[in-house]
Amino acid sequence: MKNIFKFGLLALMVPLLVTSCEPQEFDDYDLGAVPQSEQLSFSVSPKADQPNVITFTNSSDRPGIATWEFGNGATGKGQSASSEYPFAGSYDVTMTLVTDGGFTTTTKTIEVAEDDLSLLQNPLYTALTGGADNAEGKTWVFDQYHAGHFGIGPADQFSASWWEAAPMDKDETSLYTQKFTFKQVGVELIWENNGFIYTNQPGVDALASKGYTNASATPDGDFDVEYAPNESYNFSLVTSDSTLILSDGAFIGFYTGGSQYKILSISENVMYLRAQSVVEPGNAWYFRLIPEELNVEPEEPELPLEANPLSEDFESEISSVVFATEAMGDRTNAHYQNPAPFNGNTSDYVYLYEKKAGEFYSNISYVAGDYKFDLSTQNKISLQVFIPSYNDYTTENNVAGEWIANNQLQASIAVKLQNNDLGGSAWETQTEILETGLETGKWIELTFDFSSVAEREDYNKIVIQFGTEGHDGGGIFFFDDFEFHE
């Protein structure tokens, strides 16, 4: 088997290497001349008892920062770095040295004389491929029926904190047609995709520059792009830091511009990957995959429809109706002394709601865990509200995006019914009633009538939101005598 892996990423990496170096890394040197290739050198040191594990050490005449491409798909950084070569073959190892005057590269071809399959006897390889005895390999697909099988977060974090897909959220795209079969023998990857891959606008633009120009918008957002995989690929695992590297530009179904994935967790039945986006450097994407044979739509019991009246006056320190909080201020309190015990509300305690400054979507919510709302008989929500006059209703605040029309705190309250089963996408099918322009400095009794959606049988969540959403202005509000009734 031929095991020479050549990658065309160096031209893209070098400018990043230069711009990503911290200024203090060059504090000891004056700006000098661009290094010459003859000034660069590195040593190759196979491990004494395991010659297929090789350490590379920078021995250049010029001081600088060394980065490495090991020829097997793995990369490294530092004066000394190691890599594993399970299979015999020729490998081109490239060192790039960034100095005070610029950068250059040098490459050596190393020969690995014999296979060392013991390097594949690692739990990562076994979990990924099913082991050396599994000649057919192990086929992974997106866990489409599980919430969070696809998501995005900031590049400097390790969670999909910005958005996660609900079950079947991308059913009308090519994402769920992607299949990845990993075989330990030959470290081979077979990728099947029915001729299309899924990506967003930056991915479409990057693929177009590579000649993949047939893109079409999908009903579930973003784009499918015509893309035929190679007959087969290779892969490598950097077991020291759980990195999966695919050869020849292969990627896990959603194009981010790279072929390298961090395995955040892996077991016999679930693999969770993180991809640092190349086309969107500020983003990281997350993929949850499972073996193909486990990708079966679950038979979830249908929740019954029930008309269960809810009532809470907040007089007790232990509430019978417990509201969960999302991005709320620290002053939020479900048992707070009534700030204005007059104008028809002389109760001792009320709910203090603090819309947190700096947050776009503060709210509180109640979820019926084991039933859906029977709105045919119970469809009204009543409560008393007190809108303080001392809130700042004039400052123009930051907004979550250009789609937000209002940037000021409002004397308002919105009540929403949602399907909690949809997770982060619950807002897409919600019904919202907004009361705005409310009088300040007095208690007001409001009723939100949802009889217009009495036929809906999917709602099991009530959301309460003061001040309007989408801007980061903060404010204090109060409400009392919450009721969900006929």
Secondary structure, 3 states (H helix, E strand, C coil): CCCCCCCCCHHHHHHHHHHHCCHHHHCCCCCCCCCCHHHCCEEEEEECCEEEEEEEEECCCCCCEEEEECCCCCEEECCEEEEECCCCEEEEEEEEEEECCEEEEEEEEEEECCCCHHHHCCHHHHHHHCCCCCCCCEEEEECCCCCCCEEEEECCCCCCCCEECCCCCCCCCCHHHCEEEEECCCCEEEEECCCEEEECHHHHHHHHHCCCCCEEECCCCCEEEECCCCCCEEEEEECCCCEEEECCCCCCCECCCCCEEEEEEECCCCEEEEEECCCCCCEEEEEEEEEHHHCCCCCCCCCCEECCCEEECCCCCCCCCCCEEECECCCCEEEEECCCCCCCCCCCEEEEEEECCCCCCCEEEEECCCCEECCCCCCEEEEEEECCCCCCCCCCCCECCCCCCCCCCCCCEEEEEECHHHHHHHHHHCEEEEECCCCCCCEEEEEEECHHHCCCCCCCEEEEEECCCCECCCEEEEEEEEEEEC
